[in-house]
Amino acid sequence: MPYANYTAEEVRARGEALYAEQIRDQVKAEDKGKFLVMDIETGDYEIDADDLQATKRVLAKRPAAVVYGLRIGYPSAYRLGGRFRVSAQ
């Protein structure tokens, strides 16, 4: 999602900094694997197993929010690709 005042890199950098500095210590162990979506301008965030639901709640609070999302405990929110299994013939 493009934002008028931020580049994608600025959104990512601000989101990661906010998470590391203000949010990470508040996240519970049982939240691992869930999605955290934050407004990088206010620091408000939501956690949910469904990233769309978390995003909707952040945007309900502030429709003009600049959002950044991550998956708690993982280096990336999603994984692309698959595995091929070779069956014995």
C-alpha positions as CSV (number, residue, x, y, z in Angstrom):
1,M,0.0,0.0,0.0
2,P,1.6,3.3,-1.1
3,Y,1.7,6.2,1.4
4,A,2.2,9.8,0.3
5,N,4.6,10.7,3.2
6,Y,6.5,7.5,3.4
7,T,8.5,5.1,1.2
8,A,8.1,1.4,1.7
9,E,11.6,1.3,3.3
10,E,10.6,4.1,5.7
11,V,7.5,2.2,6.7
12,R,9.5,-1.0,7.3
13,A,12.2,0.8,9.2
14,R,9.8,2.7,11.4
15,G,7.7,-0.5,12.0
16,E,10.7,-2.6,13.0
17,A,12.1,0.1,15.3
18,L,8.8,0.6,17.1
19,Y,8.4,-3.1,17.5
20,A,11.9,-3.5,18.9
21,E,11.9,-0.5,21.2
22,Q,8.3,-0.3,22.5
23,I,6.2,-3.4,21.7
24,R,8.4,-6.6,21.7
25,D,8.6,-6.8,25.6
26,Q,4.8,-6.6,25.8
27,V,4.1,-9.5,23.5
28,K,3.2,-12.8,25.3
29,A,4.8,-16.2,24.5
30,E,1.4,-17.5,23.4
31,D,1.3,-14.8,20.7
32,K,4.1,-16.5,18.7
33,G,3.0,-17.1,15.2
34,K,0.2,-14.5,15.3
35,F,0.3,-11.3,13.3
36,L,1.0,-7.9,14.8
37,V,-0.2,-4.9,12.8
38,M,0.7,-1.4,13.9
39,D,0.1,2.2,13.0
40,I,3.6,3.5,12.7
41,E,2.6,7.1,13.4
42,T,0.8,6.4,16.7
43,G,2.3,3.1,17.9
44,D,-1.2,1.5,18.3
45,Y,-1.2,-2.1,17.4
46,E,-3.4,-5.2,17.2
47,I,-2.5,-8.9,17.4
48,D,-4.6,-11.6,15.8
49,A,-4.1,-15.1,14.2
50,D,-5.7,-13.4,11.1
51,D,-3.7,-10.5,9.7
52,L,-6.7,-9.0,8.0
53,Q,-8.7,-8.8,11.2
54,A,-5.8,-7.1,13.0
55,T,-5.5,-4.7,10.1
56,K,-9.2,-3.9,10.2
57,R,-9.1,-3.1,13.9
58,V,-6.1,-0.8,13.5
59,L,-7.8,1.0,10.6
60,A,-11.1,1.2,12.6
61,K,-9.2,3.2,15.2
62,R,-7.6,5.5,12.6
63,P,-8.6,5.1,8.9
64,A,-5.6,7.1,7.7
65,A,-3.1,4.8,9.7
66,V,0.2,4.0,8.1
67,V,0.3,0.2,8.8
68,Y,3.2,-2.2,9.2
69,G,2.7,-5.9,9.9
70,L,4.8,-8.7,11.1
71,R,4.5,-12.3,12.3
72,I,5.5,-12.6,15.9
73,G,8.6,-14.8,16.3
74,Y,9.3,-15.2,12.6
75,P,11.7,-13.4,10.3
76,S,9.0,-12.8,7.7
77,A,5.2,-12.7,7.8
78,Y,4.7,-15.2,4.9
79,R,6.5,-18.0,3.2
80,L,6.4,-18.4,-0.5
81,G,7.2,-21.6,-2.4
82,G,6.6,-25.2,-1.6
83,R,8.3,-28.5,-1.4
84,F,8.4,-31.3,-3.9
85,R,8.2,-34.8,-2.6
86,V,9.7,-37.5,-4.7
87,S,7.8,-40.7,-4.3
88,A,9.5,-44.1,-4.5
89,Q,8.5,-45.9,-7.7
